[in-house]
Amino acid sequence: MHTTHLNSTFAALADPTRRAILARLTLGEATVNELAEPFDMSQPAISKHLKVLEKAGLVSRGRDAQKRPVRLEAQPLAEATEWLNVYRRFWEERFDQLDHVLAELKRKDDPK
């Protein structure tokens, strides 16, 4: 994944309102007004959050008569997950090593 794209994905995910918007969009597309409902903020404020998400490629806006439904675009999340998996594997290996050390210490401490 290109560093700039990864940076914009994580920058967009840094805000809890934007993460909540993405979580809502996992249920299906929604209008800006529908996305604004659970938040104590104006529709223009939600629109600003949507622009950040759109710039990061995490959402897209369609055209459906008078409505412009917003939909989740999950590919950048998949790419971020792929990048994070390197570190998940790193920590899993460390935890496995720790398990072996603890098992060895327990074996030495157990009286027989």
Gaussian input, Z-matrix of N, CA and C with variables (Angstrom, degrees):
# hf/3-21g

backbone

0 1
 N
 C     1     B1
 C     2     B2     1     A1
 N     3     B3     2     A2     1     D1
 C     4     B4     3     A3     2     D2
 C     5     B5     4     A4     3     D3
 N     6     B6     5     A5     4     D4
 C     7     B7     6     A6     5     D5
 C     8     B8     7     A7     6     D6
 N     9     B9     8     A8     7     D7
 C    10    B10     9     A9     8     D8
 C    11    B11    10    A10     9     D9
 N    12    B12    11    A11    10    D10
 C    13    B13    12    A12    11    D11
 C    14    B14    13    A13    12    D12
 N    15    B15    14    A14    13    D13
 C    16    B16    15    A15    14    D14
 C    17    B17    16    A16    15    D15
 N    18    B18    17    A17    16    D16
 C    19    B19    18    A18    17    D17
 C    20    B20    19    A19    18    D18
 N    21    B21    20    A20    19    D19
 C    22    B22    21    A21    20    D20
 C    23    B23    22    A22    21    D21
 N    24    B24    23    A23    22    D22
 C    25    B25    24    A24    23    D23
 C    26    B26    25    A25    24    D24
 N    27    B27    26    A26    25    D25
 C    28    B28    27    A27    26    D26
 C    29    B29    28    A28    27    D27
 N    30    B30    29    A29    28    D28
 C    31    B31    30    A30    29    D29
 C    32    B32    31    A31    30    D30
 N    33    B33    32    A32    31    D31
 C    34    B34    33    A33    32    D32
 C    35    B35    34    A34    33    D33
 N    36    B36    35    A35    34    D34
 C    37    B37    36    A36    35    D35
 C    38    B38    37    A37    36    D36
 N    39    B39    38    A38    37    D37
 C    40    B40    39    A39    38    D38
 C    41    B41    40    A40    39    D39
 N    42    B42    41    A41    40    D40
 C    43    B43    42    A42    41    D41
 C    44    B44    43    A43    42    D42
 N    45    B45    44    A44    43    D43
 C    46    B46    45    A45    44    D44
 C    47    B47    46    A46    45    D45
 N    48    B48    47    A47    46    D46
 C    49    B49    48    A48    47    D47
 C    50    B50    49    A49    48    D48
 N    51    B51    50    A50    49    D49
 C    52    B52    51    A51    50    D50
 C    53    B53    52    A52    51    D51
 N    54    B54    53    A53    52    D52
 C    55    B55    54    A54    53    D53
 C    56    B56    55    A55    54    D54
 N    57    B57    56    A56    55    D55
 C    58    B58    57    A57    56    D56
 C    59    B59    58    A58    57    D57
 N    60    B60    59    A59    58    D58
 C    61    B61    60    A60    59    D59
 C    62    B62    61    A61    60    D60
 N    63    B63    62    A62    61    D61
 C    64    B64    63    A63    62    D62
 C    65    B65    64    A64    63    D63
 N    66    B66    65    A65    64    D64
 C    67    B67    66    A66    65    D65
 C    68    B68    67    A67    66    D66
 N    69    B69    68    A68    67    D67
 C    70    B70    69    A69    68    D68
 C    71    B71    70    A70    69    D69
 N    72    B72    71    A71    70    D70
 C    73    B73    72    A72    71    D71
 C    74    B74    73    A73    72    D72
 N    75    B75    74    A74    73    D73
 C    76    B76    75    A75    74    D74
 C    77    B77    76    A76    75    D75
 N    78    B78    77    A77    76    D76
 C    79    B79    78    A78    77    D77
 C    80    B80    79    A79    78    D78
 N    81    B81    80    A80    79    D79
 C    82    B82    81    A81    80    D80
 C    83    B83    82    A82    81    D81
 N    84    B84    83    A83    82    D82
 C    85    B85    84    A84    83    D83
 C    86    B86    85    A85    84    D84
 N    87    B87    86    A86    85    D85
 C    88    B88    87    A87    86    D86
 C    89    B89    88    A88    87    D87
 N    90    B90    89    A89    88    D88
 C    91    B91    90    A90    89    D89
 C    92    B92    91    A91    90    D90
 N    93    B93    92    A92    91    D91
 C    94    B94    93    A93    92    D92
 C    95    B95    94    A94    93    D93
 N    96    B96    95    A95    94    D94
 C    97    B97    96    A96    95    D95
 C    98    B98    97    A97    96    D96
 N    99    B99    98    A98    97    D97
 C   100   B100    99    A99    98    D98
 C   101   B101   100   A100    99    D99
 N   102   B102   101   A101   100   D100
 C   103   B103   102   A102   101   D101
 C   104   B104   103   A103   102   D102
 N   105   B105   104   A104   103   D103
 C   106   B106   105   A105   104   D104
 C   107   B107   106   A106   105   D105
 N   108   B108   107   A107   106   D106
 C   109   B109   108   A108   107   D107
 C   110   B110   109   A109   108   D108
 N   111   B111   110   A110   109   D109
 C   112   B112   111   A111   110   D110
 C   113   B113   112   A112   111   D111
 N   114   B114   113   A113   112   D112
 C   115   B115   114   A114   113   D113
 C   116   B116   115   A115   114   D114
 N   117   B117   116   A116   115   D115
 C   118   B118   117   A117   116   D116
 C   119   B119   118   A118   117   D117
 N   120   B120   119   A119   118   D118
 C   121   B121   120   A120   119   D119
 C   122   B122   121   A121   120   D120
 N   123   B123   122   A122   121   D121
 C   124   B124   123   A123   122   D122
 C   125   B125   124   A124   123   D123
 N   126   B126   125   A125   124   D124
 C   127   B127   126   A126   125   D125
 C   128   B128   127   A127   126   D126
 N   129   B129   128   A128   127   D127
 C   130   B130   129   A129   128   D128
 C   131   B131   130   A130   129   D129
 N   132   B132   131   A131   130   D130
 C   133   B133   132   A132   131   D131
 C   134   B134   133   A133   132   D132
 N   135   B135   134   A134   133   D133
 C   136   B136   135   A135   134   D134
 C   137   B137   136   A136   135   D135
 N   138   B138   137   A137   136   D136
 C   139   B139   138   A138   137   D137
 C   140   B140   139   A139   138   D138
 N   141   B141   140   A140   139   D139
 C   142   B142   141   A141   140   D140
 C   143   B143   142   A142   141   D141
 N   144   B144   143   A143   142   D142
 C   145   B145   144   A144   143   D143
 C   146   B146   145   A145   144   D144
 N   147   B147   146   A146   145   D145
 C   148   B148   147   A147   146   D146
 C   149   B149   148   A148   147   D147
 N   150   B150   149   A149   148   D148
 C   151   B151   150   A150   149   D149
 C   152   B152   151   A151   150   D150
 N   153   B153   152   A152   151   D151
 C   154   B154   153   A153   152   D152
 C   155   B155   154   A154   153   D153
 N   156   B156   155   A155   154   D154
 C   157   B157   156   A156   155   D155
 C   158   B158   157   A157   156   D156
 N   159   B159   158   A158   157   D157
 C   160   B160   159   A159   158   D158
 C   161   B161   160   A160   159   D159
 N   162   B162   161   A161   160   D160
 C   163   B163   162   A162   161   D161
 C   164   B164   163   A163   162   D162
 N   165   B165   164   A164   163   D163
 C   166   B166   165   A165   164   D164
 C   167   B167   166   A166   165   D165
 N   168   B168   167   A167   166   D166
 C   169   B169   168   A168   167   D167
 C   170   B170   169   A169   168   D168
 N   171   B171   170   A170   169   D169
 C   172   B172   171   A171   170   D170
 C   173   B173   172   A172   171   D171
 N   174   B174   173   A173   172   D172
 C   175   B175   174   A174   173   D173
 C   176   B176   175   A175   174   D174
 N   177   B177   176   A176   175   D175
 C   178   B178   177   A177   176   D176
 C   179   B179   178   A178   177   D177
 N   180   B180   179   A179   178   D178
 C   181   B181   180   A180   179   D179
 C   182   B182   181   A181   180   D180
 N   183   B183   182   A182   181   D181
 C   184   B184   183   A183   182   D182
 C   185   B185   184   A184   183   D183
 N   186   B186   185   A185   184   D184
 C   187   B187   186   A186   185   D185
 C   188   B188   187   A187   186   D186
 N   189   B189   188   A188   187   D187
 C   190   B190   189   A189   188   D188
 C   191   B191   190   A190   189   D189
 N   192   B192   191   A191   190   D190
 C   193   B193   192   A192   191   D191
 C   194   B194   193   A193   192   D192
 N   195   B195   194   A194   193   D193
 C   196   B196   195   A195   194   D194
 C   197   B197   196   A196   195   D195
 N   198   B198   197   A197   196   D196
 C   199   B199   198   A198   197   D197
 C   200   B200   199   A199   198   D198
 N   201   B201   200   A200   199   D199
 C   202   B202   201   A201   200   D200
 C   203   B203   202   A202   201   D201
 N   204   B204   203   A203   202   D202
 C   205   B205   204   A204   203   D203
 C   206   B206   205   A205   204   D204
 N   207   B207   206   A206   205   D205
 C   208   B208   207   A207   206   D206
 C   209   B209   208   A208   207   D207
 N   210   B210   209   A209   208   D208
 C   211   B211   210   A210   209   D209
 C   212   B212   211   A211   210   D210
 N   213   B213   212   A212   211   D211
 C   214   B214   213   A213   212   D212
 C   215   B215   214   A214   213   D213
 N   216   B216   215   A215   214   D214
 C   217   B217   216   A216   215   D215
 C   218   B218   217   A217   216   D216
 N   219   B219   218   A218   217   D217
 C   220   B220   219   A219   218   D218
 C   221   B221   220   A220   219   D219
 N   222   B222   221   A221   220   D220
 C   223   B223   222   A222   221   D221
 C   224   B224   223   A223   222   D222
 N   225   B225   224   A224   223   D223
 C   226   B226   225   A225   224   D224
 C   227   B227   226   A226   225   D225
 N   228   B228   227   A227   226   D226
 C   229   B229   228   A228   227   D227
 C   230   B230   229   A229   228   D228
 N   231   B231   230   A230   229   D229
 C   232   B232   231   A231   230   D230
 C   233   B233   232   A232   231   D231
 N   234   B234   233   A233   232   D232
 C   235   B235   234   A234   233   D233
 C   236   B236   235   A235   234   D234
 N   237   B237   236   A236   235   D235
 C   238   B238   237   A237   236   D236
 C   239   B239   238   A238   237   D237
 N   240   B240   239   A239   238   D238
 C   241   B241   240   A240   239   D239
 C   242   B242   241   A241   240   D240
 N   243   B243   242   A242   241   D241
 C   244   B244   243   A243   242   D242
 C   245   B245   244   A244   243   D243
 N   246   B246   245   A245   244   D244
 C   247   B247   246   A246   245   D245
 C   248   B248   247   A247   246   D246
 N   249   B249   248   A248   247   D247
 C   250   B250   249   A249   248   D248
 C   251   B251   250   A250   249   D249
 N   252   B252   251   A251   250   D250
 C   253   B253   252   A252   251   D251
 C   254   B254   253   A253   252   D252
 N   255   B255   254   A254   253   D253
 C   256   B256   255   A255   254   D254
 C   257   B257   256   A256   255   D255
 N   258   B258   257   A257   256   D256
 C   259   B259   258   A258   257   D257
 C   260   B260   259   A259   258   D258
 N   261   B261   260   A260   259   D259
 C   262   B262   261   A261   260   D260
 C   263   B263   262   A262   261   D261
 N   264   B264   263   A263   262   D262
 C   265   B265   264   A264   263   D263
 C   266   B266   265   A265   264   D264
 N   267   B267   266   A266   265   D265
 C   268   B268   267   A267   266   D266
 C   269   B269   268   A268   267   D267
 N   270   B270   269   A269   268   D268
 C   271   B271   270   A270   269   D269
 C   272   B272   271   A271   270   D270
 N   273   B273   272   A272   271   D271
 C   274   B274   273   A273   272   D272
 C   275   B275   274   A274   273   D273
 N   276   B276   275   A275   274   D274
 C   277   B277   276   A276   275   D275
 C   278   B278   277   A277   276   D276
 N   279   B279   278   A278   277   D277
 C   280   B280   279   A279   278   D278
 C   281   B281   280   A280   279   D279
 N   282   B282   281   A281   280   D280
 C   283   B283   282   A282   281   D281
 C   284   B284   283   A283   282   D282
 N   285   B285   284   A284   283   D283
 C   286   B286   285   A285   284   D284
 C   287   B287   286   A286   285   D285
 N   288   B288   287   A287   286   D286
 C   289   B289   288   A288   287   D287
 C   290   B290   289   A289   288   D288
 N   291   B291   290   A290   289   D289
 C   292   B292   291   A291   290   D290
 C   293   B293   292   A292   291   D291
 N   294   B294   293   A293   292   D292
 C   295   B295   294   A294   293   D293
 C   296   B296   295   A295   294   D294
 N   297   B297   296   A296   295   D295
 C   298   B298   297   A297   296   D296
 C   299   B299   298   A298   297   D297
 N   300   B300   299   A299   298   D298
 C   301   B301   300   A300   299   D299
 C   302   B302   301   A301   300   D300
 N   303   B303   302   A302   301   D301
 C   304   B304   303   A303   302   D302
 C   305   B305   304   A304   303   D303
 N   306   B306   305   A305   304   D304
 C   307   B307   306   A306   305   D305
 C   308   B308   307   A307   306   D306
 N   309   B309   308   A308   307   D307
 C   310   B310   309   A309   308   D308
 C   311   B311   310   A310   309   D309
 N   312   B312   311   A311   310   D310
 C   313   B313   312   A312   311   D311
 C   314   B314   313   A313   312   D312
 N   315   B315   314   A314   313   D313
 C   316   B316   315   A315   314   D314
 C   317   B317   316   A316   315   D315
 N   318   B318   317   A317   316   D316
 C   319   B319   318   A318   317   D317
 C   320   B320   319   A319   318   D318
 N   321   B321   320   A320   319   D319
 C   322   B322   321   A321   320   D320
 C   323   B323   322   A322   321   D321
 N   324   B324   323   A323   322   D322
 C   325   B325   324   A324   323   D323
 C   326   B326   325   A325   324   D324
 N   327   B327   326   A326   325   D325
 C   328   B328   327   A327   326   D326
 C   329   B329   328   A328   327   D327
 N   330   B330   329   A329   328   D328
 C   331   B331   330   A330   329   D329
 C   332   B332   331   A331   330   D330
 N   333   B333   332   A332   331   D331
 C   334   B334   333   A333   332   D332
 C   335   B335   334   A334   333   D333

   B1=1.4394
   B2=1.5155
   B3=1.2930
   B4=1.4528
   B5=1.5261
   B6=1.3352
   B7=1.4595
   B8=1.5262
   B9=1.3237
   B10=1.4605
   B11=1.5236
   B12=1.3340
   B13=1.4645
   B14=1.5218
   B15=1.3235
   B16=1.4571
   B17=1.5286
   B18=1.3301
   B19=1.4631
   B20=1.5186
   B21=1.3217
   B22=1.4702
   B23=1.5265
   B24=1.3267
   B25=1.4647
   B26=1.5192
   B27=1.3315
   B28=1.4608
   B29=1.5285
   B30=1.3125
   B31=1.4706
   B32=1.5212
   B33=1.3178
   B34=1.4659
   B35=1.5251
   B36=1.3191
   B37=1.4630
   B38=1.5281
   B39=1.3250
   B40=1.4623
   B41=1.5229
   B42=1.3091
   B43=1.4578
   B44=1.5301
   B45=1.3399
   B46=1.4640
   B47=1.5288
   B48=1.3165
   B49=1.4704
   B50=1.5173
   B51=1.3198
   B52=1.4707
   B53=1.5254
   B54=1.3310
   B55=1.4752
   B56=1.5215
   B57=1.3227
   B58=1.4735
   B59=1.5219
   B60=1.3174
   B61=1.4698
   B62=1.5258
   B63=1.3229
   B64=1.4686
   B65=1.5260
   B66=1.3286
   B67=1.4699
   B68=1.5240
   B69=1.3161
   B70=1.4646
   B71=1.5282
   B72=1.3200
   B73=1.4641
   B74=1.5259
   B75=1.3322
   B76=1.4737
   B77=1.5211
   B78=1.3397
   B79=1.4695
   B80=1.5249
   B81=1.3247
   B82=1.4594
   B83=1.5124
   B84=1.3112
   B85=1.4591
   B86=1.5209
   B87=1.3461
   B88=1.4601
   B89=1.5197
   B90=1.3241
   B91=1.4666
   B92=1.5304
   B93=1.3166
   B94=1.4614
   B95=1.5272
   B96=1.3187
   B97=1.4682
   B98=1.5295
   B99=1.3209
   B100=1.4667
   B101=1.5309
   B102=1.3277
   B103=1.4617
   B104=1.5234
   B105=1.3278
   B106=1.4629
   B107=1.5245
   B108=1.3403
   B109=1.4719
   B110=1.5351
   B111=1.3327
   B112=1.4704
   B113=1.5365
   B114=1.3081
   B115=1.4592
   B116=1.5234
   B117=1.3112
   B118=1.4570
   B119=1.5286
   B120=1.3205
   B121=1.4635
   B122=1.5207
   B123=1.3071
   B124=1.4600
   B125=1.5266
   B126=1.3124
   B127=1.4630
   B128=1.5290
   B129=1.3657
   B130=1.4682
   B131=1.5346
   B132=1.3292
   B133=1.4684
   B134=1.5252
   B135=1.3269
   B136=1.4706
   B137=1.5249
   B138=1.3292
   B139=1.4712
   B140=1.5198
   B141=1.3201
   B142=1.4728
   B143=1.5263
   B144=1.3232
   B145=1.4732
   B146=1.5316
   B147=1.3150
   B148=1.4698
   B149=1.5170
   B150=1.3210
   B151=1.4719
   B152=1.5248
   B153=1.3350
   B154=1.4741
   B155=1.5205
   B156=1.3328
   B157=1.4661
   B158=1.5224
   B159=1.3194
   B160=1.4619
   B161=1.5277
   B162=1.3242
   B163=1.4719
   B164=1.5310
   B165=1.3333
   B166=1.4670
   B167=1.5278
   B168=1.3318
   B169=1.4612
   B170=1.5169
   B171=1.3324
   B172=1.4611
   B173=1.5244
   B174=1.3157
   B175=1.4624
   B176=1.5266
   B177=1.3089
   B178=1.4650
   B179=1.5200
   B180=1.3066
   B181=1.4671
   B182=1.5229
   B183=1.3145
   B184=1.4513
   B185=1.5119
   B186=1.2977
   B187=1.4647
   B188=1.5183
   B189=1.3256
   B190=1.4595
   B191=1.5253
   B192=1.3250
   B193=1.4695
   B194=1.5246
   B195=1.3424
   B196=1.4563
   B197=1.5316
   B198=1.3137
   B199=1.4657
   B200=1.5267
   B201=1.3112
   B202=1.4623
   B203=1.5230
   B204=1.3273
   B205=1.4630
   B206=1.5347
   B207=1.3091
   B208=1.4589
   B209=1.5207
   B210=1.3297
   B211=1.4664
   B212=1.5278
   B213=1.2935
   B214=1.4553
   B215=1.5252
   B216=1.3116
   B217=1.4707
   B218=1.5266
   B219=1.3074
   B220=1.4652
   B221=1.5305
   B222=1.3115
   B223=1.4650
   B224=1.5346
   B225=1.3372
   B226=1.4761
   B227=1.5280
   B228=1.3284
   B229=1.4628
   B230=1.5239
   B231=1.3093
   B232=1.4645
   B233=1.5279
   B234=1.3167
   B235=1.4653
   B236=1.5254
   B237=1.3394
   B238=1.4601
   B239=1.5279
   B240=1.3179
   B241=1.4660
   B242=1.5204
   B243=1.3187
   B244=1.4666
   B245=1.5244
   B246=1.3265
   B247=1.4626
   B248=1.5374
   B249=1.3356
   B250=1.4639
   B251=1.5269
   B252=1.3346
   B253=1.4610
   B254=1.5184
   B255=1.3221
   B256=1.4672
   B257=1.5286
   B258=1.3217
   B259=1.4565
   B260=1.5206
   B261=1.3052
   B262=1.4595
   B263=1.5225
   B264=1.3380
   B265=1.4681
   B266=1.5350
   B267=1.3384
   B268=1.4595
   B269=1.5251
   B270=1.3522
   B271=1.4595
   B272=1.5191
   B273=1.3046
   B274=1.4667
   B275=1.5212
   B276=1.3420
   B277=1.4616
   B278=1.5216
   B279=1.3276
   B280=1.4664
   B281=1.5266
   B282=1.3276
   B283=1.4679
   B284=1.5243
   B285=1.3266
   B286=1.4668
   B287=1.5289
   B288=1.3304
   B289=1.4643
   B290=1.5236
   B291=1.3251
   B292=1.4614
   B293=1.5275
   B294=1.3336
   B295=1.4670
   B296=1.5240
   B297=1.3408
   B298=1.4696
   B299=1.5219
   B300=1.3173
   B301=1.4681
   B302=1.5230
   B303=1.3190
   B304=1.4610
   B305=1.5229
   B306=1.3226
   B307=1.4661
   B308=1.5237
   B309=1.3063
   B310=1.4686
   B311=1.5276
   B312=1.3313
   B313=1.4642
   B314=1.5264
   B315=1.3207
   B316=1.4627
   B317=1.5249
   B318=1.3324
   B319=1.4767
   B320=1.5100
   B321=1.3431
   B322=1.4752
   B323=1.5265
   B324=1.3282
   B325=1.4723
   B326=1.5177
   B327=1.3236
   B328=1.4634
   B329=1.5190
   B330=1.3461
   B331=1.4697
   B332=1.5199
   B333=1.2979
   B334=1.4692
   B335=1.4845
   A1=108.78
   A2=116.70
   A3=122.16
   A4=109.76
   A5=117.33
   A6=122.38
   A7=112.52
   A8=117.76
   A9=120.56
   A10=110.92
   A11=116.17
   A12=120.16
   A13=110.30
   A14=117.41
   A15=121.76
   A16=110.22
   A17=116.91
   A18=120.54
   A19=111.31
   A20=117.63
   A21=119.76
   A22=110.98
   A23=117.79
   A24=120.59
   A25=110.47
   A26=116.62
   A27=119.15
   A28=111.82
   A29=118.02
   A30=120.19
   A31=110.13
   A32=117.10
   A33=120.72
   A34=110.75
   A35=117.25
   A36=121.59
   A37=113.05
   A38=117.27
   A39=120.93
   A40=112.69
   A41=118.05
   A42=121.51
   A43=110.82
   A44=118.17
   A45=120.00
   A46=113.80
   A47=117.94
   A48=119.89
   A49=110.24
   A50=116.96
   A51=120.11
   A52=110.75
   A53=117.01
   A54=118.98
   A55=110.06
   A56=117.40
   A57=120.78
   A58=111.19
   A59=116.89
   A60=120.70
   A61=109.42
   A62=117.31
   A63=120.43
   A64=110.67
   A65=116.49
   A66=119.61
   A67=110.32
   A68=117.38
   A69=121.22
   A70=110.38
   A71=116.66
   A72=120.42
   A73=113.09
   A74=117.71
   A75=119.01
   A76=110.80
   A77=116.82
   A78=121.04
   A79=112.04
   A80=116.93
   A81=121.60
   A82=111.05
   A83=115.56
   A84=119.90
   A85=110.82
   A86=115.16
   A87=121.30
   A88=109.09
   A89=115.20
   A90=120.39
   A91=108.64
   A92=116.01
   A93=120.80
   A94=109.61
   A95=117.26
   A96=120.47
   A97=111.20
   A98=117.41
   A99=120.65
   A100=110.86
   A101=115.98
   A102=119.76
   A103=111.61
   A104=117.16
   A105=121.59
   A106=112.69
   A107=117.93
   A108=122.01
   A109=114.89
   A110=120.30
   A111=118.21
   A112=114.43
   A113=117.86
   A114=121.10
   A115=111.33
   A116=115.14
   A117=121.22
   A118=107.98
   A119=114.90
   A120=119.94
   A121=108.81
   A122=114.65
   A123=120.67
   A124=110.97
   A125=114.25
   A126=120.08
   A127=110.91
   A128=119.59
   A129=118.46
   A130=112.95
   A131=117.23
   A132=119.55
   A133=110.69
   A134=116.49
   A135=120.49
   A136=109.32
   A137=116.56
   A138=120.74
   A139=111.00
   A140=117.72
   A141=120.25
   A142=110.52
   A143=116.42
   A144=119.63
   A145=110.04
   A146=116.19
   A147=119.83
   A148=111.68
   A149=117.58
   A150=120.57
   A151=110.59
   A152=116.76
   A153=120.10
   A154=109.83
   A155=116.62
   A156=120.58
   A157=111.47
   A158=116.17
   A159=120.52
   A160=110.65
   A161=116.89
   A162=120.79
   A163=111.08
   A164=116.24
   A165=120.99
   A166=112.06
   A167=117.32
   A168=120.95
   A169=113.44
   A170=117.53
   A171=121.24
   A172=113.15
   A173=117.82
   A174=121.92
   A175=108.95
   A176=114.58
   A177=120.54
   A178=107.41
   A179=115.03
   A180=120.25
   A181=108.26
   A182=114.62
   A183=120.22
   A184=110.94
   A185=115.22
   A186=121.39
   A187=107.16
   A188=115.02
   A189=121.19
   A190=107.04
   A191=116.29
   A192=122.64
   A193=108.95
   A194=117.85
   A195=121.46
   A196=112.14
   A197=117.61
   A198=121.14
   A199=110.46
   A200=115.02
   A201=121.49
   A202=107.29
   A203=117.46
   A204=119.75
   A205=111.82
   A206=114.47
   A207=121.99
   A208=107.26
   A209=116.92
   A210=120.85
   A211=110.67
   A212=113.45
   A213=122.08
   A214=109.40
   A215=115.95
   A216=122.71
   A217=105.61
   A218=117.20
   A219=121.91
   A220=114.72
   A221=119.58
   A222=120.37
   A223=113.24
   A224=119.60
   A225=117.38
   A226=112.95
   A227=117.58
   A228=120.48
   A229=110.53
   A230=116.82
   A231=120.68
   A232=110.32
   A233=116.44
   A234=120.48
   A235=110.93
   A236=117.55
   A237=120.75
   A238=110.18
   A239=116.90
   A240=121.54
   A241=110.18
   A242=116.60
   A243=120.87
   A244=110.10
   A245=116.95
   A246=121.36
   A247=109.90
   A248=117.27
   A249=121.66
   A250=112.29
   A251=117.48
   A252=120.77
   A253=112.76
   A254=117.66
   A255=120.79
   A256=109.13
   A257=115.84
   A258=120.59
   A259=111.58
   A260=118.14
   A261=120.98
   A262=109.70
   A263=115.96
   A264=119.49
   A265=110.40
   A266=117.07
   A267=121.65
   A268=110.33
   A269=117.49
   A270=121.05
   A271=111.55
   A272=118.46
   A273=120.01
   A274=110.72
   A275=116.83
   A276=120.36
   A277=110.79
   A278=117.16
   A279=120.86
   A280=110.95
   A281=117.13
   A282=120.34
   A283=110.78
   A284=116.88
   A285=119.75
   A286=110.61
   A287=116.79
   A288=120.65
   A289=110.57
   A290=116.63
   A291=120.85
   A292=110.47
   A293=117.24
   A294=120.83
   A295=111.08
   A296=116.52
   A297=120.25
   A298=110.77
   A299=117.34
   A300=120.90
   A301=109.97
   A302=117.55
   A303=120.78
   A304=112.02
   A305=116.52
   A306=120.30
   A307=110.30
   A308=117.14
   A309=121.21
   A310=110.56
   A311=117.41
   A312=120.84
   A313=111.12
   A314=116.10
   A315=120.38
   A316=110.78
   A317=115.05
   A318=119.65
   A319=110.96
   A320=117.07
   A321=121.32
   A322=111.61
   A323=116.75
   A324=120.52
   A325=113.28
   A326=118.70
   A327=121.27
   A328=110.14
   A329=116.42
   A330=118.46
   A331=110.36
   A332=116.11
   A333=119.75
   A334=110.65
   D1=137.63
   D2=179.08
   D3=-65.90
   D4=136.79
   D5=-175.74
   D6=-57.28
   D7=-41.86
   D8=-179.43
   D9=-61.42
   D10=-42.78
   D11=179.73
   D12=-65.81
   D13=-42.29
   D14=178.02
   D15=-62.85
   D16=-41.74
   D17=177.93
   D18=-60.75
   D19=-44.22
   D20=-178.93
   D21=-68.43
   D22=-33.26
   D23=176.53
   D24=-63.84
   D25=-50.75
   D26=-178.60
   D27=-68.41
   D28=-34.57
   D29=176.53
   D30=-63.12
   D31=-41.47
   D32=178.53
   D33=-65.84
   D34=-37.81
   D35=-178.79
   D36=-76.29
   D37=-11.34
   D38=-177.34
   D39=-67.84
   D40=-21.35
   D41=-176.54
   D42=-96.37
   D43=129.48
   D44=-178.46
   D45=-64.79
   D46=-30.84
   D47=177.21
   D48=-65.27
   D49=-42.63
   D50=179.71
   D51=-67.12
   D52=-37.37
   D53=176.66
   D54=-64.64
   D55=-39.03
   D56=178.08
   D57=-65.74
   D58=-38.00
   D59=176.93
   D60=-62.51
   D61=-45.48
   D62=178.95
   D63=-62.58
   D64=-40.55
   D65=178.46
   D66=-61.10
   D67=-42.05
   D68=178.14
   D69=-62.72
   D70=-39.76
   D71=-177.40
   D72=-70.72
   D73=-14.49
   D74=173.95
   D75=-66.35
   D76=-19.71
   D77=178.34
   D78=-84.10
   D79=-12.04
   D80=-179.18
   D81=135.65
   D82=170.10
   D83=-177.43
   D84=-64.54
   D85=157.57
   D86=-178.02
   D87=-151.51
   D88=158.02
   D89=175.08
   D90=-83.07
   D91=166.23
   D92=177.56
   D93=-59.89
   D94=-42.45
   D95=179.16
   D96=-61.51
   D97=-41.38
   D98=178.19
   D99=-64.63
   D100=-38.49
   D101=179.26
   D102=-69.76
   D103=-30.46
   D104=-178.17
   D105=-77.00
   D106=-22.84
   D107=-173.48
   D108=-49.24
   D109=-49.68
   D110=-174.45
   D111=-77.53
   D112=-4.13
   D113=-174.89
   D114=-106.52
   D115=148.44
   D116=175.94
   D117=-91.81
   D118=64.21
   D119=178.18
   D120=-152.21
   D121=162.95
   D122=-175.91
   D123=-74.83
   D124=163.19
   D125=176.01
   D126=-62.77
   D127=-38.86
   D128=175.86
   D129=-62.37
   D130=-33.58
   D131=177.70
   D132=-66.71
   D133=-41.75
   D134=176.36
   D135=-62.90
   D136=-40.25
   D137=178.85
   D138=-60.02
   D139=-36.62
   D140=177.39
   D141=-65.22
   D142=-41.63
   D143=176.55
   D144=-62.45
   D145=-41.36
   D146=179.48
   D147=-63.74
   D148=-35.53
   D149=177.84
   D150=-63.47
   D151=-40.13
   D152=177.12
   D153=-63.65
   D154=-45.65
   D155=179.10
   D156=-63.71
   D157=-38.59
   D158=179.66
   D159=-67.66
   D160=-42.18
   D161=178.90
   D162=-62.28
   D163=-34.00
   D164=177.81
   D165=-79.35
   D166=-5.36
   D167=179.58
   D168=80.74
   D169=13.05
   D170=-176.48
   D171=-86.76
   D172=-19.59
   D173=175.78
   D174=-137.94
   D175=159.06
   D176=172.41
   D177=-135.40
   D178=158.28
   D179=179.42
   D180=-116.75
   D181=131.38
   D182=179.28
   D183=-99.19
   D184=-179.36
   D185=175.42
   D186=-125.91
   D187=117.41
   D188=-179.24
   D189=-136.89
   D190=89.21
   D191=-176.20
   D192=56.43
   D193=-119.48
   D194=-179.07
   D195=-81.71
   D196=-21.08
   D197=-176.41
   D198=-86.95
   D199=153.94
   D200=171.22
   D201=-124.78
   D202=80.38
   D203=-176.07
   D204=-62.16
   D205=144.57
   D206=177.87
   D207=-101.35
   D208=134.92
   D209=178.13
   D210=-128.69
   D211=151.69
   D212=177.73
   D213=-73.51
   D214=135.67
   D215=171.77
   D216=-116.39
   D217=103.36
   D218=-168.30
   D219=-84.06
   D220=-12.00
   D221=-175.26
   D222=-55.99
   D223=-44.85
   D224=177.57
   D225=-60.93
   D226=-31.32
   D227=176.62
   D228=-68.06
   D229=-38.28
   D230=177.12
   D231=-64.19
   D232=-40.90
   D233=178.99
   D234=-66.57
   D235=-39.82
   D236=177.12
   D237=-65.37
   D238=-39.62
   D239=178.47
   D240=-62.84
   D241=-41.83
   D242=177.91
   D243=-59.77
   D244=-43.28
   D245=178.91
   D246=-64.17
   D247=-43.20
   D248=-179.50
   D249=-67.87
   D250=-28.98
   D251=-178.85
   D252=-60.64
   D253=-28.92
   D254=176.03
   D255=-58.59
   D256=-43.76
   D257=-178.65
   D258=-76.15
   D259=-30.99
   D260=174.67
   D261=-62.16
   D262=-45.78
   D263=178.79
   D264=-62.55
   D265=-40.13
   D266=177.59
   D267=-56.33
   D268=-49.70
   D269=-177.91
   D270=-70.13
   D271=-35.09
   D272=176.90
   D273=-61.74
   D274=-40.93
   D275=177.77
   D276=-64.10
   D277=-41.05
   D278=178.48
   D279=-64.38
   D280=-42.24
   D281=178.73
   D282=-65.63
   D283=-37.42
   D284=176.24
   D285=-62.50
   D286=-42.10
   D287=177.51
   D288=-62.57
   D289=-42.16
   D290=178.68
   D291=-63.51
   D292=-41.47
   D293=176.76
   D294=-57.54
   D295=-42.75
   D296=179.95
   D297=-65.36
   D298=-41.96
   D299=178.98
   D300=-63.77
   D301=-45.77
   D302=179.75
   D303=-63.82
   D304=-39.86
   D305=177.56
   D306=-63.52
   D307=-40.10
   D308=178.98
   D309=-66.36
   D310=-42.54
   D311=178.03
   D312=-63.81
   D313=-40.87
   D314=178.91
   D315=-64.70
   D316=-41.24
   D317=178.29
   D318=-61.01
   D319=-40.83
   D320=-179.69
   D321=-70.21
   D322=-31.90
   D323=-176.96
   D324=-84.37
   D325=-18.85
   D326=-178.52
   D327=-74.40
   D328=119.71
   D329=175.53
   D330=-73.78
   D331=140.42
   D332=-179.33
   D333=-118.42

